[in-house]
Each structure stands twice: as structure tokens, then as C-alpha cells.
Amino acid sequence: QLANQYQVWISEAEPDKRDAFRDELQCPPNRILGVLDHLQNRWGGIEGYLEAAGMTPENIDRIGAKLA
């Protein structure tokens, strides 16, 4: 569903800004790895980040189970 919304946003953007907007919406692997490195360095990983954001360990476990 998000891909469909991206297409709507791109089509509604000004024509001369569409390519730049399309590039911003991409998420290349090195960007994902950079985020994961940051989470590891600052909070000890994703779980630490989610706990710092106020999520309970039980909810973190539930999310992990759904993603596994």
C-alpha cells in the first residue's frame, strides 16, 4: 500500500521536482545499514531504541514474533 501512496505523491509533485522526490523515497541497502549501525551504537540495538522510546519489552517481543 505504501508503494501506491508513493506513486500518488510523485504524481502530485511539481514536474521539475519529481525525479528528486522519487530518489528521496528510495531506501537503498546502505541507508538501512547506516540506520542499524546508528541504533546499535547509540542504544545497543533496535530493542534498546524501542525501550528508550517507551515501548514495553512485551510489546517488543510481540513485534519481533510477527516479523520473524
mmCIF file of the N, C-alpha and C atoms, coordinates in Angstrom:
data_MODEL
# 
_entry.id   MODEL 
# 
loop_
_atom_site.group_PDB 
_atom_site.id 
_atom_site.type_symbol 
_atom_site.label_atom_id 
_atom_site.label_alt_id 
_atom_site.label_comp_id 
_atom_site.label_asym_id 
_atom_site.label_entity_id 
_atom_site.label_seq_id 
_atom_site.pdbx_PDB_ins_code 
_atom_site.Cartn_x 
_atom_site.Cartn_y 
_atom_site.Cartn_z 
_atom_site.occupancy 
_atom_site.B_iso_or_equiv 
_atom_site.pdbx_formal_charge 
_atom_site.auth_seq_id 
_atom_site.auth_comp_id 
_atom_site.auth_asym_id 
_atom_site.auth_atom_id 
_atom_site.pdbx_PDB_model_num 
ATOM 1   N N  . GLN A 1 1  ? 0.806  -1.187  0.000   1.00 0.00 ? 1  GLN A N  1 
ATOM 2   C CA . GLN A 1 1  ? 0.000  0.000   0.000   1.00 0.00 ? 1  GLN A CA 1 
ATOM 3   C C  . GLN A 1 1  ? 0.854  1.258   0.000   1.00 0.00 ? 1  GLN A C  1 
ATOM 4   N N  . LEU A 1 2  ? 1.991  1.188   0.650   1.00 0.00 ? 2  LEU A N  1 
ATOM 5   C CA . LEU A 1 2  ? 2.856  2.360   0.697   1.00 0.00 ? 2  LEU A CA 1 
ATOM 6   C C  . LEU A 1 2  ? 3.383  2.702   -0.688  1.00 0.00 ? 2  LEU A C  1 
ATOM 7   N N  . ALA A 1 3  ? 3.673  1.687   -1.484  1.00 0.00 ? 3  ALA A N  1 
ATOM 8   C CA . ALA A 1 3  ? 4.153  1.941   -2.849  1.00 0.00 ? 3  ALA A CA 1 
ATOM 9   C C  . ALA A 1 3  ? 3.108  2.711   -3.651  1.00 0.00 ? 3  ALA A C  1 
ATOM 10  N N  . ASN A 1 4  ? 1.840  2.379   -3.457  1.00 0.00 ? 4  ASN A N  1 
ATOM 11  C CA . ASN A 1 4  ? 0.773  3.112   -4.146  1.00 0.00 ? 4  ASN A CA 1 
ATOM 12  C C  . ASN A 1 4  ? 0.734  4.568   -3.700  1.00 0.00 ? 4  ASN A C  1 
ATOM 13  N N  . GLN A 1 5  ? 0.911  4.798   -2.404  1.00 0.00 ? 5  GLN A N  1 
ATOM 14  C CA . GLN A 1 5  ? 0.911  6.172   -1.900  1.00 0.00 ? 5  GLN A CA 1 
ATOM 15  C C  . GLN A 1 5  ? 2.104  6.946   -2.451  1.00 0.00 ? 5  GLN A C  1 
ATOM 16  N N  . TYR A 1 6  ? 3.258  6.289   -2.559  1.00 0.00 ? 6  TYR A N  1 
ATOM 17  C CA . TYR A 1 6  ? 4.433  6.944   -3.148  1.00 0.00 ? 6  TYR A CA 1 
ATOM 18  C C  . TYR A 1 6  ? 4.124  7.419   -4.567  1.00 0.00 ? 6  TYR A C  1 
ATOM 19  N N  . GLN A 1 7  ? 3.453  6.576   -5.335  1.00 0.00 ? 7  GLN A N  1 
ATOM 20  C CA . GLN A 1 7  ? 3.119  6.958   -6.708  1.00 0.00 ? 7  GLN A CA 1 
ATOM 21  C C  . GLN A 1 7  ? 2.190  8.172   -6.745  1.00 0.00 ? 7  GLN A C  1 
ATOM 22  N N  . VAL A 1 8  ? 1.265  8.228   -5.807  1.00 0.00 ? 8  VAL A N  1 
ATOM 23  C CA . VAL A 1 8  ? 0.369  9.388   -5.725  1.00 0.00 ? 8  VAL A CA 1 
ATOM 24  C C  . VAL A 1 8  ? 1.183  10.637  -5.411  1.00 0.00 ? 8  VAL A C  1 
ATOM 25  N N  . TRP A 1 9  ? 2.061  10.563  -4.417  1.00 0.00 ? 9  TRP A N  1 
ATOM 26  C CA . TRP A 1 9  ? 2.868  11.721  -4.041  1.00 0.00 ? 9  TRP A CA 1 
ATOM 27  C C  . TRP A 1 9  ? 3.740  12.189  -5.204  1.00 0.00 ? 9  TRP A C  1 
ATOM 28  N N  . ILE A 1 10 ? 4.340  11.228  -5.899  1.00 0.00 ? 10 ILE A N  1 
ATOM 29  C CA . ILE A 1 10 ? 5.201  11.585  -7.034  1.00 0.00 ? 10 ILE A CA 1 
ATOM 30  C C  . ILE A 1 10 ? 4.374  12.259  -8.126  1.00 0.00 ? 10 ILE A C  1 
ATOM 31  N N  . SER A 1 11 ? 3.206  11.710  -8.420  1.00 0.00 ? 11 SER A N  1 
ATOM 32  C CA . SER A 1 11 ? 2.375  12.290  -9.485  1.00 0.00 ? 11 SER A CA 1 
ATOM 33  C C  . SER A 1 11 ? 1.867  13.683  -9.122  1.00 0.00 ? 11 SER A C  1 
ATOM 34  N N  . GLU A 1 12 ? 1.720  13.961  -7.836  1.00 0.00 ? 12 GLU A N  1 
ATOM 35  C CA . GLU A 1 12 ? 1.242  15.272  -7.396  1.00 0.00 ? 12 GLU A CA 1 
ATOM 36  C C  . GLU A 1 12 ? 2.363  16.302  -7.256  1.00 0.00 ? 12 GLU A C  1 
ATOM 37  N N  . ALA A 1 13 ? 3.605  15.836  -7.289  1.00 0.00 ? 13 ALA A N  1 
ATOM 38  C CA . ALA A 1 13 ? 4.739  16.759  -7.155  1.00 0.00 ? 13 ALA A CA 1 
ATOM 39  C C  . ALA A 1 13 ? 4.879  17.603  -8.417  1.00 0.00 ? 13 ALA A C  1 
ATOM 40  N N  . GLU A 1 14 ? 5.508  18.739  -8.259  1.00 0.00 ? 14 GLU A N  1 
ATOM 41  C CA . GLU A 1 14 ? 5.770  19.583  -9.423  1.00 0.00 ? 14 GLU A CA 1 
ATOM 42  C C  . GLU A 1 14 ? 6.651  18.811  -10.397 1.00 0.00 ? 14 GLU A C  1 
ATOM 43  N N  . PRO A 1 15 ? 6.375  18.905  -11.694 1.00 0.00 ? 15 PRO A N  1 
ATOM 44  C CA . PRO A 1 15 ? 7.107  18.106  -12.686 1.00 0.00 ? 15 PRO A CA 1 
ATOM 45  C C  . PRO A 1 15 ? 8.634  18.212  -12.579 1.00 0.00 ? 15 PRO A C  1 
ATOM 46  N N  . ASP A 1 16 ? 9.150  19.387  -12.312 1.00 0.00 ? 16 ASP A N  1 
ATOM 47  C CA . ASP A 1 16 ? 10.604 19.541  -12.257 1.00 0.00 ? 16 ASP A CA 1 
ATOM 48  C C  . ASP A 1 16 ? 11.206 18.988  -10.969 1.00 0.00 ? 16 ASP A C  1 
ATOM 49  N N  . LYS A 1 17 ? 10.375 18.564  -10.022 1.00 0.00 ? 17 LYS A N  1 
ATOM 50  C CA . LYS A 1 17 ? 10.873 18.025  -8.755  1.00 0.00 ? 17 LYS A CA 1 
ATOM 51  C C  . LYS A 1 17 ? 10.601 16.534  -8.592  1.00 0.00 ? 17 LYS A C  1 
ATOM 52  N N  . ARG A 1 18 ? 9.958  15.925  -9.574  1.00 0.00 ? 18 ARG A N  1 
ATOM 53  C CA . ARG A 1 18 ? 9.558  14.521  -9.442  1.00 0.00 ? 18 ARG A CA 1 
ATOM 54  C C  . ARG A 1 18 ? 10.741 13.567  -9.312  1.00 0.00 ? 18 ARG A C  1 
ATOM 55  N N  . ASP A 1 19 ? 11.777 13.755  -10.120 1.00 0.00 ? 19 ASP A N  1 
ATOM 56  C CA . ASP A 1 19 ? 12.926 12.847  -10.048 1.00 0.00 ? 19 ASP A CA 1 
ATOM 57  C C  . ASP A 1 19 ? 13.602 12.922  -8.686  1.00 0.00 ? 19 ASP A C  1 
ATOM 58  N N  . ALA A 1 20 ? 13.792 14.133  -8.178  1.00 0.00 ? 20 ALA A N  1 
ATOM 59  C CA . ALA A 1 20 ? 14.421 14.294  -6.862  1.00 0.00 ? 20 ALA A CA 1 
ATOM 60  C C  . ALA A 1 20 ? 13.541 13.681  -5.772  1.00 0.00 ? 20 ALA A C  1 
ATOM 61  N N  . PHE A 1 21 ? 12.239 13.879  -5.873  1.00 0.00 ? 21 PHE A N  1 
ATOM 62  C CA . PHE A 1 21 ? 11.308 13.324  -4.898  1.00 0.00 ? 21 PHE A CA 1 
ATOM 63  C C  . PHE A 1 21 ? 11.337 11.800  -4.945  1.00 0.00 ? 21 PHE A C  1 
ATOM 64  N N  . ARG A 1 22 ? 11.364 11.238  -6.150  1.00 0.00 ? 22 ARG A N  1 
ATOM 65  C CA . ARG A 1 22 ? 11.424 9.785   -6.325  1.00 0.00 ? 22 ARG A CA 1 
ATOM 66  C C  . ARG A 1 22 ? 12.699 9.230   -5.686  1.00 0.00 ? 22 ARG A C  1 
ATOM 67  N N  . ASP A 1 23 ? 13.812 9.930   -5.873  1.00 0.00 ? 23 ASP A N  1 
ATOM 68  C CA . ASP A 1 23 ? 15.075 9.496   -5.274  1.00 0.00 ? 23 ASP A CA 1 
ATOM 69  C C  . ASP A 1 23 ? 15.003 9.503   -3.750  1.00 0.00 ? 23 ASP A C  1 
ATOM 70  N N  . GLU A 1 24 ? 14.345 10.509  -3.177  1.00 0.00 ? 24 GLU A N  1 
ATOM 71  C CA . GLU A 1 24 ? 14.219 10.604  -1.722  1.00 0.00 ? 24 GLU A CA 1 
ATOM 72  C C  . GLU A 1 24 ? 13.391 9.470   -1.138  1.00 0.00 ? 24 GLU A C  1 
ATOM 73  N N  . LEU A 1 25 ? 12.441 8.963   -1.896  1.00 0.00 ? 25 LEU A N  1 
ATOM 74  C CA . LEU A 1 25 ? 11.563 7.908   -1.402  1.00 0.00 ? 25 LEU A CA 1 
ATOM 75  C C  . LEU A 1 25 ? 12.208 6.524   -1.457  1.00 0.00 ? 25 LEU A C  1 
ATOM 76  N N  . GLN A 1 26 ? 13.326 6.400   -2.122  1.00 0.00 ? 26 GLN A N  1 
ATOM 77  C CA . GLN A 1 26 ? 14.011 5.111   -2.191  1.00 0.00 ? 26 GLN A CA 1 
ATOM 78  C C  . GLN A 1 26 ? 14.764 4.860   -0.890  1.00 0.00 ? 26 GLN A C  1 
ATOM 79  N N  . CYS A 1 27 ? 14.972 3.611   -0.607  1.00 0.00 ? 27 CYS A N  1 
ATOM 80  C CA . CYS A 1 27 ? 15.702 3.243   0.600   1.00 0.00 ? 27 CYS A CA 1 
ATOM 81  C C  . CYS A 1 27 ? 16.753 2.195   0.235   1.00 0.00 ? 27 CYS A C  1 
ATOM 82  N N  . PRO A 1 28 ? 17.920 2.660   -0.239  1.00 0.00 ? 28 PRO A N  1 
ATOM 83  C CA . PRO A 1 28 ? 18.957 1.715   -0.635  1.00 0.00 ? 28 PRO A CA 1 
ATOM 84  C C  . PRO A 1 28 ? 19.525 0.969   0.578   1.00 0.00 ? 28 PRO A C  1 
ATOM 85  N N  . PRO A 1 29 ? 20.078 -0.211  0.350   1.00 0.00 ? 29 PRO A N  1 
ATOM 86  C CA . PRO A 1 29 ? 20.605 -1.022  1.448   1.00 0.00 ? 29 PRO A CA 1 
ATOM 87  C C  . PRO A 1 29 ? 21.591 -0.285  2.349   1.00 0.00 ? 29 PRO A C  1 
ATOM 88  N N  . ASN A 1 30 ? 22.452 0.556   1.776   1.00 0.00 ? 30 ASN A N  1 
ATOM 89  C CA . ASN A 1 30 ? 23.436 1.241   2.623   1.00 0.00 ? 30 ASN A CA 1 
ATOM 90  C C  . ASN A 1 30 ? 22.762 2.211   3.593   1.00 0.00 ? 30 ASN A C  1 
ATOM 91  N N  . ARG A 1 31 ? 21.615 2.750   3.241   1.00 0.00 ? 31 ARG A N  1 
ATOM 92  C CA . ARG A 1 31 ? 20.886 3.631   4.167   1.00 0.00 ? 31 ARG A CA 1 
ATOM 93  C C  . ARG A 1 31 ? 20.325 2.812   5.326   1.00 0.00 ? 31 ARG A C  1 
ATOM 94  N N  . ILE A 1 32 ? 19.776 1.650   5.022   1.00 0.00 ? 32 ILE A N  1 
ATOM 95  C CA . ILE A 1 32 ? 19.242 0.775   6.069   1.00 0.00 ? 32 ILE A CA 1 
ATOM 96  C C  . ILE A 1 32 ? 20.362 0.338   7.003   1.00 0.00 ? 32 ILE A C  1 
ATOM 97  N N  . LEU A 1 33 ? 21.487 -0.068  6.435   1.00 0.00 ? 33 LEU A N  1 
ATOM 98  C CA . LEU A 1 33 ? 22.615 -0.495  7.258   1.00 0.00 ? 33 LEU A CA 1 
ATOM 99  C C  . LEU A 1 33 ? 23.131 0.645   8.126   1.00 0.00 ? 33 LEU A C  1 
ATOM 100 N N  . GLY A 1 34 ? 23.120 1.854   7.601   1.00 0.00 ? 34 GLY A N  1 
ATOM 101 C CA . GLY A 1 34 ? 23.539 3.016   8.383   1.00 0.00 ? 34 GLY A CA 1 
ATOM 102 C C  . GLY A 1 34 ? 22.630 3.251   9.578   1.00 0.00 ? 34 GLY A C  1 
ATOM 103 N N  . VAL A 1 35 ? 21.328 3.100   9.372   1.00 0.00 ? 35 VAL A N  1 
ATOM 104 C CA . VAL A 1 35 ? 20.375 3.257   10.475  1.00 0.00 ? 35 VAL A CA 1 
ATOM 105 C C  . VAL A 1 35 ? 20.605 2.172   11.521  1.00 0.00 ? 35 VAL A C  1 
ATOM 106 N N  . LEU A 1 36 ? 20.788 0.938   11.080  1.00 0.00 ? 36 LEU A N  1 
ATOM 107 C CA . LEU A 1 36 ? 21.027 -0.153  12.025  1.00 0.00 ? 36 LEU A CA 1 
ATOM 108 C C  . LEU A 1 36 ? 22.317 0.059   12.806  1.00 0.00 ? 36 LEU A C  1 
ATOM 109 N N  . ASP A 1 37 ? 23.367 0.533   12.151  1.00 0.00 ? 37 ASP A N  1 
ATOM 110 C CA . ASP A 1 37 ? 24.623 0.847   12.849  1.00 0.00 ? 37 ASP A CA 1 
ATOM 111 C C  . ASP A 1 37 ? 24.405 1.931   13.896  1.00 0.00 ? 37 ASP A C  1 
ATOM 112 N N  . HIS A 1 38 ? 23.660 2.960   13.531  1.00 0.00 ? 38 HIS A N  1 
ATOM 113 C CA . HIS A 1 38 ? 23.383 4.052   14.471  1.00 0.00 ? 38 HIS A CA 1 
ATOM 114 C C  . HIS A 1 38 ? 22.612 3.537   15.688  1.00 0.00 ? 38 HIS A C  1 
ATOM 115 N N  . LEU A 1 39 ? 21.586 2.727   15.447  1.00 0.00 ? 39 LEU A N  1 
ATOM 116 C CA . LEU A 1 39 ? 20.815 2.171   16.560  1.00 0.00 ? 39 LEU A CA 1 
ATOM 117 C C  . LEU A 1 39 ? 21.694 1.316   17.465  1.00 0.00 ? 39 LEU A C  1 
ATOM 118 N N  . GLN A 1 40 ? 22.587 0.552   16.864  1.00 0.00 ? 40 GLN A N  1 
ATOM 119 C CA . GLN A 1 40 ? 23.489 -0.294  17.643  1.00 0.00 ? 40 GLN A CA 1 
ATOM 120 C C  . GLN A 1 40 ? 24.440 0.558   18.481  1.00 0.00 ? 40 GLN A C  1 
ATOM 121 N N  . ASN A 1 41 ? 25.025 1.570   17.877  1.00 0.00 ? 41 ASN A N  1 
ATOM 122 C CA . ASN A 1 41 ? 25.998 2.407   18.580  1.00 0.00 ? 41 ASN A CA 1 
ATOM 123 C C  . ASN A 1 41 ? 25.369 3.259   19.671  1.00 0.00 ? 41 ASN A C  1 
ATOM 124 N N  . ARG A 1 42 ? 24.181 3.760   19.437  1.00 0.00 ? 42 ARG A N  1 
ATOM 125 C CA . ARG A 1 42 ? 23.567 4.681   20.398  1.00 0.00 ? 42 ARG A CA 1 
ATOM 126 C C  . ARG A 1 42 ? 22.748 3.977   21.476  1.00 0.00 ? 42 ARG A C  1 
ATOM 127 N N  . TRP A 1 43 ? 22.009 2.936   21.091  1.00 0.00 ? 43 TRP A N  1 
ATOM 128 C CA . TRP A 1 43 ? 21.095 2.298   22.035  1.00 0.00 ? 43 TRP A CA 1 
ATOM 129 C C  . TRP A 1 43 ? 21.364 0.807   22.247  1.00 0.00 ? 43 TRP A C  1 
ATOM 130 N N  . GLY A 1 44 ? 22.421 0.288   21.665  1.00 0.00 ? 44 GLY A N  1 
ATOM 131 C CA . GLY A 1 44 ? 22.713 -1.126  21.823  1.00 0.00 ? 44 GLY A CA 1 
ATOM 132 C C  . GLY A 1 44 ? 21.854 -2.026  20.952  1.00 0.00 ? 44 GLY A C  1 
ATOM 133 N N  . GLY A 1 45 ? 21.150 -1.456  20.008  1.00 0.00 ? 45 GLY A N  1 
ATOM 134 C CA . GLY A 1 45 ? 20.336 -2.239  19.088  1.00 0.00 ? 45 GLY A CA 1 
ATOM 135 C C  . GLY A 1 45 ? 18.914 -1.715  19.002  1.00 0.00 ? 45 GLY A C  1 
ATOM 136 N N  . ILE A 1 46 ? 18.132 -2.412  18.211  1.00 0.00 ? 46 ILE A N  1 
ATOM 137 C CA . ILE A 1 46 ? 16.754 -1.993  17.975  1.00 0.00 ? 46 ILE A CA 1 
ATOM 138 C C  . ILE A 1 46 ? 15.928 -2.067  19.258  1.00 0.00 ? 46 ILE A C  1 
ATOM 139 N N  . GLU A 1 47 ? 16.108 -3.137  20.032  1.00 0.00 ? 47 GLU A N  1 
ATOM 140 C CA . GLU A 1 47 ? 15.327 -3.272  21.263  1.00 0.00 ? 47 GLU A CA 1 
ATOM 141 C C  . GLU A 1 47 ? 15.599 -2.121  22.218  1.00 0.00 ? 47 GLU A C  1 
ATOM 142 N N  . GLY A 1 48 ? 16.870 -1.747  22.364  1.00 0.00 ? 48 GLY A N  1 
ATOM 143 C CA . GLY A 1 48 ? 17.216 -0.625  23.235  1.00 0.00 ? 48 GLY A CA 1 
ATOM 144 C C  . GLY A 1 48 ? 16.582 0.672   22.777  1.00 0.00 ? 48 GLY A C  1 
ATOM 145 N N  . TYR A 1 49 ? 16.558 0.880   21.478  1.00 0.00 ? 49 TYR A N  1 
ATOM 146 C CA . TYR A 1 49 ? 15.919 2.083   20.931  1.00 0.00 ? 49 TYR A CA 1 
ATOM 147 C C  . TYR A 1 49 ? 14.423 2.088   21.241  1.00 0.00 ? 49 TYR A C  1 
ATOM 148 N N  . LEU A 1 50 ? 13.768 0.953   21.007  1.00 0.00 ? 50 LEU A N  1 
ATOM 149 C CA . LEU A 1 50 ? 12.328 0.885   21.245  1.00 0.00 ? 50 LEU A CA 1 
ATOM 150 C C  . LEU A 1 50 ? 11.995 1.059   22.724  1.00 0.00 ? 50 LEU A C  1 
ATOM 151 N N  . GLU A 1 51 ? 12.813 0.489   23.610  1.00 0.00 ? 51 GLU A N  1 
ATOM 152 C CA . GLU A 1 51 ? 12.598 0.685   25.045  1.00 0.00 ? 51 GLU A CA 1 
ATOM 153 C C  . GLU A 1 51 ? 12.783 2.150   25.423  1.00 0.00 ? 51 GLU A C  1 
ATOM 154 N N  . ALA A 1 52 ? 13.808 2.802   24.862  1.00 0.00 ? 52 ALA A N  1 
ATOM 155 C CA . ALA A 1 52 ? 14.037 4.222   25.139  1.00 0.00 ? 52 ALA A CA 1 
ATOM 156 C C  . ALA A 1 52 ? 12.874 5.075   24.645  1.00 0.00 ? 52 ALA A C  1 
ATOM 157 N N  . ALA A 1 53 ? 12.190 4.606   23.612  1.00 0.00 ? 53 ALA A N  1 
ATOM 158 C CA . ALA A 1 53 ? 11.034 5.325   23.075  1.00 0.00 ? 53 ALA A CA 1 
ATOM 159 C C  . ALA A 1 53 ? 9.765  5.042   23.877  1.00 0.00 ? 53 ALA A C  1 
ATOM 160 N N  . GLY A 1 54 ? 9.862  4.152   24.885  1.00 0.00 ? 54 GLY A N  1 
ATOM 161 C CA . GLY A 1 54 ? 8.728  3.891   25.758  1.00 0.00 ? 54 GLY A CA 1 
ATOM 162 C C  . GLY A 1 54 ? 7.985  2.602   25.502  1.00 0.00 ? 54 GLY A C  1 
ATOM 163 N N  . MET A 1 55 ? 8.478  1.785   24.589  1.00 0.00 ? 55 MET A N  1 
ATOM 164 C CA . MET A 1 55 ? 7.795  0.532   24.296  1.00 0.00 ? 55 MET A CA 1 
ATOM 165 C C  . MET A 1 55 ? 8.160  -0.505  25.364  1.00 0.00 ? 55 MET A C  1 
ATOM 166 N N  . THR A 1 56 ? 7.181  -1.269  25.786  1.00 0.00 ? 56 THR A N  1 
ATOM 167 C CA . THR A 1 56 ? 7.425  -2.288  26.803  1.00 0.00 ? 56 THR A CA 1 
ATOM 168 C C  . THR A 1 56 ? 8.137  -3.491  26.183  1.00 0.00 ? 56 THR A C  1 
ATOM 169 N N  . PRO A 1 57 ? 8.916  -4.216  27.002  1.00 0.00 ? 57 PRO A N  1 
ATOM 170 C CA . PRO A 1 57 ? 9.572  -5.426  26.483  1.00 0.00 ? 57 PRO A CA 1 
ATOM 171 C C  . PRO A 1 57 ? 8.579  -6.436  25.902  1.00 0.00 ? 57 PRO A C  1 
ATOM 172 N N  . GLU A 1 58 ? 7.392  -6.511  26.499  1.00 0.00 ? 58 GLU A N  1 
ATOM 173 C CA . GLU A 1 58 ? 6.381  -7.446  25.994  1.00 0.00 ? 58 GLU A CA 1 
ATOM 174 C C  . GLU A 1 58 ? 5.950  -7.071  24.579  1.00 0.00 ? 58 GLU A C  1 
ATOM 175 N N  . ASN A 1 59 ? 5.739  -5.784  24.348  1.00 0.00 ? 59 ASN A N  1 
ATOM 176 C CA . ASN A 1 59 ? 5.345  -5.349  23.005  1.00 0.00 ? 59 ASN A CA 1 
ATOM 177 C C  . ASN A 1 59 ? 6.483  -5.522  22.005  1.00 0.00 ? 59 ASN A C  1 
ATOM 178 N N  . ILE A 1 60 ? 7.707  -5.302  22.451  1.00 0.00 ? 60 ILE A N  1 
ATOM 179 C CA . ILE A 1 60 ? 8.865  -5.523  21.575  1.00 0.00 ? 60 ILE A CA 1 
ATOM 180 C C  . ILE A 1 60 ? 8.921  -6.989  21.164  1.00 0.00 ? 60 ILE A C  1 
ATOM 181 N N  . ASP A 1 61 ? 8.697  -7.884  22.123  1.00 0.00 ? 61 ASP A N  1 
ATOM 182 C CA . ASP A 1 61 ? 8.692  -9.320  21.813  1.00 0.00 ? 61 ASP A CA 1 
ATOM 183 C C  . ASP A 1 61 ? 7.576  -9.669  20.831  1.00 0.00 ? 61 ASP A C  1 
ATOM 184 N N  . ARG A 1 62 ? 6.405  -9.056  20.999  1.00 0.00 ? 62 ARG A N  1 
ATOM 185 C CA . ARG A 1 62 ? 5.286  -9.328  20.089  1.00 0.00 ? 62 ARG A CA 1 
ATOM 186 C C  . ARG A 1 62 ? 5.606  -8.872  18.672  1.00 0.00 ? 62 ARG A C  1 
ATOM 187 N N  . ILE A 1 63 ? 6.216  -7.718  18.546  1.00 0.00 ? 63 ILE A N  1 
ATOM 188 C CA . ILE A 1 63 ? 6.602  -7.233  17.217  1.00 0.00 ? 63 ILE A CA 1 
ATOM 189 C C  . ILE A 1 63 ? 7.641  -8.165  16.605  1.00 0.00 ? 63 ILE A C  1 
ATOM 190 N N  . GLY A 1 64 ? 8.629  -8.560  17.413  1.00 0.00 ? 64 GLY A N  1 
ATOM 191 C CA . GLY A 1 64 ? 9.655  -9.473  16.922  1.00 0.00 ? 64 GLY A CA 1 
ATOM 192 C C  . GLY A 1 64 ? 9.070  -10.782 16.433  1.00 0.00 ? 64 GLY A C  1 
ATOM 193 N N  . ALA A 1 65 ? 8.089  -11.292 17.154  1.00 0.00 ? 65 ALA A N  1 
ATOM 194 C CA . ALA A 1 65 ? 7.449  -12.552 16.749  1.00 0.00 ? 65 ALA A CA 1 
ATOM 195 C C  . ALA A 1 65 ? 6.710  -12.391 15.423  1.00 0.00 ? 65 ALA A C  1 
ATOM 196 N N  . LYS A 1 66 ? 6.074  -11.241 15.219  1.00 0.00 ? 66 LYS A N  1 
ATOM 197 C CA . LYS A 1 66 ? 5.355  -11.017 13.962  1.00 0.00 ? 66 LYS A CA 1 
ATOM 198 C C  . LYS A 1 66 ? 6.309  -10.851 12.786  1.00 0.00 ? 66 LYS A C  1 
ATOM 199 N N  . LEU A 1 67 ? 7.489  -10.310 13.045  1.00 0.00 ? 67 LEU A N  1 
ATOM 200 C CA . LEU A 1 67 ? 8.451  -10.091 11.962  1.00 0.00 ? 67 LEU A CA 1 
ATOM 201 C C  . LEU A 1 67 ? 9.294  -11.319 11.661  1.00 0.00 ? 67 LEU A C  1 
ATOM 202 N N  . ALA A 1 68 ? 9.302  -12.273 12.570  1.00 0.00 ? 68 ALA A N  1 
ATOM 203 C CA . ALA A 1 68 ? 10.134 -13.470 12.387  1.00 0.00 ? 68 ALA A CA 1 
ATOM 204 C C  . ALA A 1 68 ? 9.548  -14.408 11.359  1.00 0.00 ? 68 ALA A C  1 
# 
